[in-house]
């Protein structure tokens, strides 16, 4: 069967399923995109399915790709990168009469992409009707981006995108309504003293997407046994992983009464023997480490200090230095070939500077704080590891076993606690993919789709450690460690961590055999329980309910 006919059949079945079964519709459109990744209508339709499913963040990513592809198709005769193939596929699908694909099962369709042969002169110019239809897709995509940003709470992003879109389509009433609503909310926020940074940042739900087959059953005997092989080695037998029950957390303190007795089945780390005070009990190495130091650089692989008289550089570029041949060899094997010679200054700059929002694929990580820029660098390292090792990024260790979210309830019942901005989660990710020379439409669909990067983002936010510069107080190093991430939080910790080239734990007091060990995910010296809860909201996904916070909140509501 011709690819355009296969795609047309999938699209028809997706349309039929959209209202009654949006998940099936979404999956059918994903199959269609695997065959025809440069057709903007398919991205736009999948965006609508994501809206129906309650995933406005995914809808924004799809609609943004639709918007970019419309421009590519309109410039197909100017030798645009994706325009020629996209225009041929778009026309081929539209030319199919419905009665030629009204029967048959789309599940039997092959999902292999077939390349289109030809040249720019061999296809007719875009007609007036085609131009109108493409611009209709464009305006639909802009509406969806703006409305979804508004729904998420990215008020300033929604306002800026609506303002930009109205300059292109000044007569569009839906865009004007979104602009007016976002404009009013931005003004109200500024009158209350809300910063532009806060007005730009929204929140989305932490979820395990129904089609995510990479997420392990974290509390199964098999997973716990596998994790214990790592924990036993890192702790020299001092600790073991067990299944535990943690308090259910909610972002709104007013809702705590409804979940006060509810718990969540999670993992915890327990002492296997009595451990004396002030003893190093744990050491773990990771290559998923990044830093943004402009001066006195660290080892690119482990973030350990460099000896000026004994450093090792890449054989093919002068961009990075290593502290040992071990680090150099491991970097060469696991991630550096995908980054060798690639300019990633835009992420380093965003770690030190806050930029204005851009509206194109070359945008920098604009709304970033230094911490969020480090998280973008961690995402970059994760994707580079996946490319170099030729595996899905969600299968990379330690990413596979990091906690990102719990299983259902479904999205509408899941409170939004995961920070989201258009520049950080859409524009910057698109820029990272293009710098890695990854086709953001074709190749990214099954390995670097928007749900992959948002899942990784959720895992990074909840489990990454960050080391601060003692002079400036700004974070300069971030890392992901599997065993470290399994230690749960408490504002009265019994462990303290420090990370140079390795993550190390030291006991703050005597620890008894069988006791669950806890670390503090923020500075335990912060006296205000309200301030601690505010700082912890992003990593915990809700208000902290440790013993200290409960006591202090009851004594001083």
Secondary structure, 3 states (H helix, E strand, C coil): CCHHHHHHHHHHHHHHHCCCCHHHHHHHHHHHHHHCCCCHHHHHHHHHHHHHHCCHHHHHHHHHHHHHHHHHHHCHHHCCCCHHHHHHHHHHHHCCCHHHCCCCCHHHCCCCCCCCCCCHHHCCCCCHHHHHHHHHHHHHHHHHHHHHHHHHCCHHHHHHHHHHHHHHCCCCHHHHHHHHHHHHHHHHHHHCCCCHHHHHCEEEECCCCCCCCCCCCCCCHHHHHHHHHHHHHHCCCCEEEEEEEEECCCCCHHHHHHHCCCEEEEEEEEECCCECCCCEEEEECCCCEEECCCCCCCCCCCCCCCCCCCCEECCCCCCCEECCHHHHHHHHHHCHHHCCCCCCHHHHHHCCCCCCCCCCCCCCCCCCCHHHHHHHHHHHHHHHHHHHHCCCHHHCCCHHHCCCCCCCCCHHHCCEEEEECHHHHHHHHHHHHHHCCCCCCCCHHHHCCHHHHHHHHHHHHHHCEEEECCCCCCEEEEECCHHHHCCEECCCCCEEEEECCCEEEEECCCECCCCECEECCCCCCCCCHHHHHHHHHHHHCCCCCCHHHHHHHHHCC
